Each structure stands twice: as C-alpha cells, then as structure tokens.
Amino acid sequence: MSSYKKFTLGEHLTSEQQLFFNEHGFIHFKNFIKPQTVQNIIDASKQVQQQWLKNVVSKVNGVPIKYGKDLDGSDIVQRFAFINQHHDLFSGLADDPRFETLLQLIGPGARLGTSEKDGMVLNHYVNSSQSAFTKMGWHTDGLRDIFHGSRLNPMLNVGIHLNTLQPEHGGLRVLPGTHRQSLYQMLFRKKYFLDNNADEREVAIIPEAGDLTIHDGRLWHRVAQSTVIGEQSRRRVIYIPIIAGKFEPKHASSPTVFYQKFAGLVK
C-alpha cells in the first residue's frame, strides 16, 4: 500500500469511509480547516509558548512539557499538552461540530478527550542540531491504557496538520491493518520509541496544511525525521483523542504517568 485514497469530511461518514478506516486503521480528510485558521492557530500557539516560557511551566495536569531550541537558538515549546485549556482558539476548535461526525468511527459512548489523556496536544518539530524533538519511534497509543492499569478501551487520535509536507519532510508513518493485531503483537512487534527504522510495509501520511487524519490507537506508527534541515523542516500538528469507556479527566494535581517520566529519552 504505497499510496492511499483521501476523502472529504461531510455531515456523515460514508460507508466507503467507514470501510476504509475499518480495514486500514487510518483515514485522511482534505481541507478540514482554512489557511487563515491554520495561521491563527500557529499565532495562538506562540502566545501560549510565550506565557509558558515566562512562567517556566514544566507540566500541565501532570503531563511533562517538552522544550527545545529553535533554529536561532531561542527556547521554544516542542510539545504542548492540554493546549485547549490555555487559549480560547484551541478550546473553540474542539467545539467544531464536525467532530461529532468523527465520533461515529467508535460509536455510542465516544467523546473528544479534551480533558483526558494529554488533552489537545500540539507538536512542533524542527530539524536542527539543537532541536530536542525531531522524530518519534514506533509505538501505539493504546499502551497508555496499560500503563494506567486499565483495560484497553477504544481510542482514536485525530491529527490536524498545520504544514504542507512532502515525504522528505518526515512526519507520520503508519503500518496499515495493525490495529487488528493481538495484544502480544501490540506490545512486542517493535521496540517502543527506541526503533525508528523504516518498515517496508509503512505508509507515509503526506498532508497539506489544514488536512485532518485519524488513526486507531492500536495502530503501530512513528514520526519520521525530516531529511531536510532548517526552516523547511518545520512542521506542526495538533492531536486530539477520541475515546470511550470510563471518564477520567486530569487536573492540576494529577500524577505523572510512569512512561512519561522518561519522555526526555524520546526524540
């Protein structure tokens, strides 16, 4: 599967869209948000960044914040957790009624996890000698439930892409169909986060700014490092979980989950 079909999100999921997602564990929708909205989101993230740098914010609701260096050596936030709780634009984005359509991929009981897991996350990648966040090794998002000591509940990760990418810019890579694997394969198919090697079966997700993607939390995926450096390597993406099961909101006194204590080891 070297390439894949891209769709347009309407008021309802079509049977073709549902079948594609069920088979492959991911789906790509074009033009979810407009170019001006993309720019507004980037500007808002810079405002949050300025506040967090000023206030030396290390965690939000128990989730460590990842900092790094920009191309000019200045400090930047490279992974924002619960950013929807720190700017009205992001909380408003989560209220978009089209997310109700996406809940159909799980079915009854599904919700947007803006106050659970890591909330709405914004990742900011840039490939330079000083960056602390250029790639992420193979993993599944479902591992979080196991570390929380709970059963493996349905979970999807919705990505809103803020940059137009080509394969050389790196980005999301998925192993189609692995959302239907056994628990053993989900745990041991690859070395979590340590393995970032390309897989002959992987599919590169190549978005344009404003596109939306969804992948199943059980699907093996990674974030490939850009092969270009400098400003051309810059990419930002928002992730929001769609979840089901017990409602487990986080708050300011929430503990840091075990695996997140080692976040600094993960590029």
Kinemage of the C-alpha trace (Angstrom):
@kinemage 1
@onewidth
@group {chain A} dominant
@subgroup {mainchain}
@vectorlist {calphas} color= white
{ca met a 1} P 0.000 0.000 0.000
{ca ser a 2} L 2.339 2.744 -1.251
{ca ser a 3} L -0.453 5.300 -1.604
{ca tyr a 4} L -3.991 5.641 -0.347
{ca lys a 5} L -7.269 7.403 -1.086
{ca lys a 6} L -8.036 10.725 0.581
{ca phe a 7} L -11.565 11.839 1.436
{ca thr a 8} L -13.678 14.908 2.210
{ca leu a 9} L -15.492 15.053 5.545
{ca gly a 10} L -19.202 15.753 5.289
{ca glu a 11} L -22.068 15.762 7.780
{ca his a 12} L -21.961 11.972 7.946
{ca leu a 13} L -19.345 9.320 7.325
{ca thr a 14} L -19.970 7.400 4.123
{ca ser a 15} L -19.929 3.619 4.046
{ca glu a 16} L -16.769 3.805 1.917
{ca gln a 17} L -15.029 5.938 4.527
{ca gln a 18} L -16.069 3.640 7.354
{ca leu a 19} L -14.912 0.553 5.450
{ca phe a 20} L -11.560 2.163 4.603
{ca phe a 21} L -10.946 3.031 8.245
{ca asn a 22} L -12.049 -0.387 9.493
{ca glu a 23} L -9.656 -2.126 7.107
{ca his a 24} L -6.578 0.079 7.383
{ca gly a 25} L -6.887 1.723 10.802
{ca phe a 26} L -6.433 5.253 9.495
{ca ile a 27} L -8.144 7.793 7.230
{ca his a 28} L -7.196 11.164 5.683
{ca phe a 29} L -9.640 14.051 5.108
{ca lys a 30} L -8.689 17.021 2.942
{ca asn a 31} L -9.196 20.719 3.790
{ca phe a 32} L -10.653 20.408 7.289
{ca ile a 33} L -9.646 23.965 8.203
{ca lys a 34} L -8.887 27.009 6.047
{ca pro a 35} L -5.410 28.560 5.538
{ca gln a 36} L -6.269 31.597 7.678
{ca thr a 37} L -7.361 29.317 10.513
{ca val a 38} L -4.064 27.463 10.232
{ca gln a 39} L -2.167 30.727 10.622
{ca asn a 40} L -4.356 31.816 13.528
{ca ile a 41} L -3.611 28.524 15.291
{ca ile a 42} L 0.142 28.960 14.824
{ca asp a 43} L -0.055 32.528 16.146
{ca ala a 44} L -2.067 31.366 19.168
{ca ser a 45} L 0.470 28.630 19.926
{ca lys a 46} L 3.208 31.271 20.001
{ca gln a 47} L 1.190 33.231 22.567
{ca val a 48} L 0.871 30.150 24.779
{ca gln a 49} L 4.565 29.438 24.300
{ca gln a 50} L 5.485 32.934 25.440
{ca gln a 51} L 3.432 32.511 28.618
{ca trp a 52} L 4.836 29.065 29.414
{ca leu a 53} L 8.416 30.204 28.887
{ca lys a 54} L 7.804 33.238 31.085
{ca asn a 55} L 6.214 31.149 33.838
{ca val a 56} L 8.618 28.192 33.465
{ca val a 57} L 5.776 25.702 33.079
{ca ser a 58} L 7.172 22.174 33.385
{ca lys a 59} L 3.940 20.139 33.481
{ca val a 60} L 0.267 20.614 32.690
{ca asn a 61} L -2.114 18.296 34.545
{ca gly a 62} L 0.811 16.017 35.316
{ca val a 63} L 1.981 15.782 31.692
{ca pro a 64} L 5.579 16.955 31.100
{ca ile a 65} L 6.043 19.776 28.587
{ca lys a 66} L 8.821 19.224 26.063
{ca tyr a 67} L 11.054 22.226 25.407
{ca gly a 68} L 13.772 22.669 22.816
{ca lys a 69} L 15.669 25.180 20.722
{ca asp a 70} L 14.596 26.945 17.553
{ca leu a 71} L 16.888 27.488 14.586
{ca asp a 72} L 18.187 30.734 16.095
{ca gly a 73} L 18.904 29.091 19.447
{ca ser a 74} L 15.899 30.604 21.238
{ca asp a 75} L 13.803 28.466 23.574
{ca ile a 76} L 10.567 27.004 22.223
{ca val a 77} L 7.884 24.578 23.347
{ca gln a 78} L 8.022 21.480 21.180
{ca arg a 79} L 5.176 19.525 22.756
{ca phe a 80} L 2.215 21.345 24.303
{ca ala a 81} L -0.198 19.245 26.405
{ca phe a 82} L -3.757 20.400 27.126
{ca ile a 83} L -3.219 23.475 24.980
{ca asn a 84} L -7.017 23.719 24.654
{ca gln a 85} L -7.094 24.804 28.299
{ca his a 86} L -4.720 27.708 27.687
{ca his a 87} L -6.178 29.619 24.734
{ca asp a 88} L -9.730 30.261 23.566
{ca leu a 89} L -8.890 29.496 19.948
{ca phe a 90} L -7.948 25.909 20.808
{ca ser a 91} L -10.945 25.333 23.067
{ca gly a 92} L -13.143 26.739 20.293
{ca leu a 93} L -11.539 24.430 17.752
{ca ala a 94} L -12.517 21.442 19.884
{ca asp a 95} L -16.140 22.633 19.731
{ca asp a 96} L -16.281 22.243 15.947
{ca pro a 97} L -19.485 20.223 15.291
{ca arg a 98} L -17.718 18.112 12.682
{ca phe a 99} L -16.011 16.235 15.487
{ca glu a 100} L -19.422 14.775 16.287
{ca thr a 101} L -19.289 13.121 12.872
{ca leu a 102} L -15.910 11.578 13.662
{ca leu a 103} L -17.260 10.023 16.860
{ca gln a 104} L -19.165 7.632 14.617
{ca leu a 105} L -15.899 5.770 13.984
{ca ile a 106} L -16.147 4.358 17.523
{ca gly a 107} L -19.895 4.572 18.051
{ca pro a 108} L -22.043 5.066 21.178
{ca gly a 109} L -20.201 6.431 24.191
{ca ala a 110} L -17.405 8.058 22.178
{ca arg a 111} L -16.241 11.534 23.163
{ca leu a 112} L -13.492 14.032 22.415
{ca gly a 113} L -10.901 13.675 25.184
{ca thr a 114} L -10.084 17.335 25.727
{ca ser a 115} L -9.771 16.868 29.500
{ca glu a 116} L -8.368 13.317 29.481
{ca lys a 117} L -5.127 11.583 28.425
{ca asp a 118} L -2.912 14.545 27.333
{ca gly a 119} L -5.842 16.657 26.137
{ca met a 120} L -5.314 18.574 22.911
{ca val a 121} L -1.612 18.296 22.078
{ca leu a 122} L 0.346 20.482 19.685
{ca asn a 123} L 3.663 19.081 18.465
{ca his a 124} L 6.233 21.411 16.919
{ca tyr a 125} L 9.055 19.667 15.071
{ca val a 126} L 12.101 21.361 13.602
{ca asn a 127} L 15.226 19.598 12.387
{ca ser a 128} L 18.345 21.340 13.649
{ca ser a 129} L 21.390 20.460 15.700
{ca gln a 130} L 19.765 21.995 18.798
{ca ser a 131} L 16.250 20.616 18.458
{ca ala a 132} L 15.049 18.208 21.148
{ca phe a 133} L 12.122 16.935 19.077
{ca thr a 134} L 12.849 15.764 15.543
{ca lys a 135} L 11.305 12.288 15.402
{ca met a 136} L 9.448 9.669 17.443
{ca gly a 137} L 9.999 5.920 17.343
{ca trp a 138} L 7.442 3.205 16.625
{ca his a 139} L 4.642 2.989 19.183
{ca thr a 140} L 0.919 2.507 19.685
{ca asp a 141} L -1.225 4.971 21.619
{ca gly a 142} L -3.099 2.119 23.267
{ca leu a 143} L -0.094 1.420 25.507
{ca arg a 144} L -1.240 4.337 27.692
{ca asp a 145} L -4.245 2.395 28.963
{ca ile a 146} L -1.990 -0.473 30.010
{ca phe a 147} L 0.288 1.902 31.935
{ca his a 148} L -2.791 3.391 33.573
{ca gly a 149} L -3.689 -0.116 34.733
{ca ser a 150} L -6.978 -0.106 32.852
{ca arg a 151} L -8.453 -2.258 30.114
{ca leu a 152} L -7.692 -1.381 26.506
{ca asn a 153} L -10.545 0.941 25.582
{ca pro a 154} L -11.320 2.196 22.077
{ca met a 155} L -9.205 5.237 21.243
{ca leu a 156} L -8.551 7.203 18.070
{ca asn a 157} L -6.059 10.003 17.535
{ca val a 158} L -7.262 12.907 15.406
{ca gly a 159} L -4.490 14.934 13.771
{ca ile a 160} L -4.913 18.441 12.353
{ca his a 161} L -1.913 19.228 10.190
{ca leu a 162} L -0.605 22.780 10.042
{ca asn a 163} L 2.052 22.327 7.347
{ca thr a 164} L 2.118 21.047 3.791
{ca leu a 165} L 4.576 18.181 3.666
{ca gln a 166} L 6.465 16.057 1.175
{ca pro a 167} L 7.996 12.680 2.101
{ca glu a 168} L 11.399 14.291 2.691
{ca his a 169} L 9.890 16.459 5.435
{ca gly a 170} L 9.291 13.414 7.629
{ca gly a 171} L 6.056 13.111 9.589
{ca leu a 172} L 3.559 10.385 10.363
{ca arg a 173} L 4.206 6.844 9.152
{ca val a 174} L 1.690 4.055 9.824
{ca leu a 175} L 1.537 0.279 9.478
{ca pro a 176} L -1.915 -0.300 7.941
{ca gly a 177} L -4.027 -3.040 9.468
{ca thr a 178} L -2.013 -3.418 12.668
{ca his a 179} L -4.975 -2.127 14.692
{ca arg a 180} L -6.396 -5.648 14.346
{ca gln a 181} L -3.319 -7.348 15.837
{ca ser a 182} L -3.188 -9.441 19.006
{ca leu a 183} L -2.299 -7.877 22.347
{ca tyr a 184} L 1.064 -9.652 22.176
{ca gln a 185} L 1.831 -8.032 18.818
{ca met a 186} L 0.732 -4.642 20.123
{ca leu a 187} L 3.200 -4.978 22.969
{ca phe a 188} L 6.149 -6.615 21.239
{ca arg a 189} L 6.002 -6.146 17.443
{ca lys a 190} L 8.613 -3.377 17.760
{ca lys a 191} L 10.715 -1.760 20.484
{ca tyr a 192} L 8.579 1.076 21.757
{ca phe a 193} L 10.038 4.509 20.892
{ca leu a 194} L 13.574 3.102 20.516
{ca asp a 195} L 13.016 1.772 16.978
{ca asn a 196} L 12.656 4.470 14.344
{ca asn a 197} L 13.730 2.398 11.366
{ca ala a 198} L 11.638 2.500 8.186
{ca asp a 199} L 9.397 -0.524 7.622
{ca glu a 200} L 8.804 -1.834 4.095
{ca arg a 201} L 5.074 -2.032 4.871
{ca glu a 202} L 4.746 1.506 6.253
{ca val a 203} L 2.657 4.212 4.590
{ca ala a 204} L 3.715 7.856 4.667
{ca ile a 205} L 0.938 10.295 5.564
{ca ile a 206} L 1.544 13.309 3.310
{ca pro a 207} L -0.830 16.130 4.306
{ca glu a 208} L -1.402 19.661 3.132
{ca ala a 209} L -1.868 22.388 5.714
{ca gly a 210} L -5.428 22.159 7.029
{ca asp a 211} L -5.877 18.422 6.435
{ca leu a 212} L -7.178 16.070 9.119
{ca thr a 213} L -6.128 12.471 9.725
{ca ile a 214} L -7.315 9.831 12.168
{ca his a 215} L -5.520 6.689 13.272
{ca asp a 216} L -6.631 3.933 15.609
{ca gly a 217} L -4.839 3.889 18.955
{ca arg a 218} L -3.822 0.262 18.423
{ca leu a 219} L -2.122 1.041 15.098
{ca trp a 220} L 1.678 0.962 15.024
{ca his a 221} L 3.025 4.331 13.875
{ca arg a 222} L 6.071 6.566 14.134
{ca val a 223} L 7.132 10.110 13.296
{ca ala a 224} L 9.926 10.094 10.736
{ca gln a 225} L 12.700 12.662 10.960
{ca ser a 226} L 12.933 15.237 8.192
{ca thr a 227} L 15.803 14.665 5.778
{ca val a 228} L 15.985 18.413 5.193
{ca ile a 229} L 17.207 20.837 7.828
{ca gly a 230} L 16.370 24.394 8.718
{ca glu a 231} L 13.117 26.245 8.145
{ca gln a 232} L 11.919 23.764 5.502
{ca ser a 233} L 11.837 21.050 8.164
{ca arg a 234} L 9.426 22.910 10.461
{ca arg a 235} L 6.103 21.162 10.980
{ca arg a 236} L 3.299 21.497 13.488
{ca val a 237} L 0.421 19.122 14.127
{ca ile a 238} L -2.415 19.055 16.655
{ca tyr a 239} L -3.619 15.765 18.123
{ca ile a 240} L -6.898 15.223 19.979
{ca pro a 241} L -8.008 11.810 21.281
{ca ile a 242} L -11.424 10.305 20.657
{ca ile a 243} L -12.061 7.879 23.492
{ca ala a 244} L -14.696 5.671 25.113
{ca gly a 245} L -15.003 3.972 28.463
{ca lys a 246} L -14.757 5.454 31.933
{ca phe a 247} L -14.497 9.254 32.092
{ca glu a 248} L -11.099 10.065 33.641
{ca pro a 249} L -10.360 13.795 33.499
{ca lys a 250} L -6.985 15.136 34.570
{ca his a 251} L -6.365 18.158 36.756
{ca ala a 252} L -3.529 20.247 38.162
{ca ser a 253} L -2.665 17.670 40.845
{ca ser a 254} L -2.753 14.629 38.532
{ca pro a 255} L 0.379 12.462 38.861
{ca thr a 256} L 2.827 11.965 36.029
{ca val a 257} L 2.307 8.582 34.386
{ca phe a 258} L 5.286 6.225 34.657
{ca tyr a 259} L 6.241 6.181 30.984
{ca gln a 260} L 6.063 9.991 30.735
{ca lys a 261} L 8.879 10.291 33.269
{ca phe a 262} L 11.170 9.028 30.522
{ca ala a 263} L 9.884 11.455 27.897
{ca gly a 264} L 13.284 13.101 27.705
{ca leu a 265} L 14.727 9.936 26.199
{ca val a 266} L 12.331 10.129 23.265
{ca lys a 267} L 13.326 12.410 20.413
